[in-house]
Amino acid sequence: MIDLHCHTIFSDGALLPAELVRRADALGYRYVALTDHVGPSNMEHVIRSAVRAAEELNPYLDCTIIPGVELTHVPPEMIAPLAERARGLGAAWVVVHGESLVEPVAHGTNQAALETGHKGGVDLLAHPGLLTPDQARLAARNGVALELTSRRGHSLSNGLVASLGREAGATLLVNSDSHTPGDILTSEMARKVALGAGLNESEADGVRERAYELAASAAEES
């Protein structure tokens, strides 16, 4: 199992990094990315905490911590420079909080994240809401993964994201956007999220395999 979008007490999650990863470890996880919410005011503190957690805990775990961030409710014009800054501070996985249907995320956030692209530091557009076909194609071209989430509310557009992402050839990832112990997905539930979004069994397997590839690459970078 892999989850590349999780939160701890360093933003609005309920668990210390050590407990979050211990719980994931007990469920057989191989990789977990710590992606607490950041903006210009708290980025250094959050990344420093995630990097330290990875350095000090990874030697004792079967599950590998990947230090990351989620750029959240920042002006679209700031996404590219903040992604670059996050990389420079040690974030190995950069998520952008997409235009979810249940939060007032600034219009243009999805487009800015996708235009910045993987080479500009953005790895994942989380819960992108009413994604467009052009944006799905941009995600595929620029190497930004699109999220299928189990999180309540954010998951309302999973079917649209899966359909457009599949048609465009974009990478799709299933994540929990975990904030509490009950949010952590089992392997069975993660598969149900993929199938519930409209993917077939083979496609669900492909999502899991691609997640392993991306997580392993990010872990090497950290």
Secondary structure, 3 states (H helix, E strand, C coil): CEEEEECCCCCCCCCCHHHHHHHHHHCCCCEEEEEEEECCCCHHHHHHHHHHHHHHHHHHCCCEEEEEEEECCCCHHHHHHHHHHHHHHCCCEEEEECCCCCCCCCCCHHHHHHHHCHHHCCCEEECCCCCCHHHHHHHHHHCCEEEEECCCCHHHHHHHHHHHHHHHCCCEEEECCECCHHHCCCHHHHHHHHHHCCCCHHHHHHHHHHHHHHHHHHHHHC
